[in-house]
Amino acid sequence: MAEKYNAVAARIVELVGGKDNITSLTHCVTRLRFTLKDKDKADKKGLNETEYVIQVVEAGGQLQVVVGNKVDAIYDTIVETQGVEAGGEVDAETGASAGEKQGWLNTLMNTISSILVPTLGALTAAGILKGVASFLALENIGVLDPNGGLYMLMYAAGDGLFYFLPILLGFSAAKKFHCNPYVGATIGAALVYPAMVNIASTLPAAGTVFTGTAFEMSYYNKFLGIPIIMPGSGYTSSVFPVIIAVLVASKIEKWCQNHIADSVRGILTPIITLFVTVVLAYIIIGPVLNVVAVVIEIIIEALFGIPYIGGIIAGALIGGGFGVLVLFGMHWVIIGLALGLIAQNGYDYIMACGGIGPMIGMFQGLAICWACRKNKKVRDLAIPATISQICGVGEPLMYSILIPIKKLFAINILGGCVGGAVIGALKTKMYMFGGSGLFGIFNYAGGGGMQDIVKYCIGIAAGGLFAIIATLAVYDDDEATRILGK
């Protein structure tokens, strides 16, 4: 570990109240996430003035220290040199320290983000590979033969993760809910078992439920007389069924550990937990969530279907509001919904509009870099933050410049509204969730052609042009120096 971070690691630990005040330390893409015994002991002003610290945020019962792309190095240094245990014990339901109560919304946000965030690196890499393969395919720009070896390997590396995503999320969810992570992964595997995924092609339909409604679903077998209902593509690429299933599994496992004799607990607990959970997942959890997904889809389609203005309104709300959701950590719920809709339909309208946000930030960053080119103090913040934004990590730019200079953050929201409105009006579809920033364009490769990439680029052009002009119009070097200077 580079010794250059030793001093800042010691300083951060000191300012959060010392090692003994830390209940848990984890990190995400840009933030050190501290759960503290006594939050009042933390010196937020001192943390904000510490080298490498971009911003200090309190959210989800945690003190989050935003340090940007240096987070891995600083986190590792704290663990190695300050004697802080990595990923220390936190409350299983909320991620808060013991005895601390949070609202249901904070609990939901913290739970979903802590399950999805560990997969983010792999999810991004797989999405980029899948998107590039689709983009280069013969049906798009005609570079790769879909039957060729390179395309097949790229698509396997990219699509494999999305297909088997429930396995990864099962493992991650089990760690969050403090149950056996390998049982969690096995529950995910049961949900994507090929014989179940392909049941519609191997067995004739035994009947339907909700016949004649938007919720009509076929079933191909029964368990104790209860229909086993499957969505069209099974549960591949899905998010919420496995999370809810593993939450249920954690309760079953705990019950088994408290009620089964020691002599047979080791073997009976995983057997009972696995079988009961898989049964519940297939006959209750999955079908209920499938109905919820259909309801969401109906609402989205209805909104986009309003003559002339539906797509504009929906796109503006999603495109402009997504950055605000990111600010409060609520975007993971939207991403989870989008992944579910992609798995069900092959495309999604929600994140198609929400995906404009990182591009608006990129254009704003470039405009700020130009406007502050003679101001070294601001330039030293703007250039690395903009590079990070181009690569899809927006927190450094958001927390170091846009939020402190509030009118720039307002422009970011309005730029998202403009670009999102255009994307929504054109009914642009996103086919995968992977890369962000400049790499996000590949998420729109699909649908048998380039049409959605073109639509997305039109939206980018509209929102980006607005963001550049508005940013250059309101940026004031003296104001930026006064606000951003430490």
Secondary structure, DSSP 4 states (H G I P E B T S, - for coil): --GGGHHHHHHHHHHTT-GGGEEEEEE-SSEEEEEES-GGG--HHHHHTSTT--EEEEETTEEEEE-GGGHHHHHHHHHHHS-PPBT----TTTSSPTT----HHHHHHHHHHHHHGGGHHHHHHHHHHHHHHHHHBTTTTS-B-TTSHHHHHHHHHHHHHHHTHHHHHHHHHHHHTTS-HHHHHHHHHHHT-HHHHTHHHHS---EEESTTSTT-EEEEEEETTEEEE--TTTTTT-SHHHHHHHHHHHHHHHHHHHHS-HHHHHHHHHHHHHHHHHHHIIIIIHHHHHHHHHHHHHHHHHHHTSTTTHHHHHHHHHHHHHHHHHHTT-HHHHHHHHHHHHHHHS-BSHHHHHTHHHHHHHHHHHHHHHHTTT-HHHHHHHHHHHHHHHTT--HHHIIIIITTSHHHHHHHHHHHHHHHHHHHHTT--B------GGGGGGGG-BTTBSHHHHHHHHHHHHHHHHHHHHHHHH--HHHHHHHH--
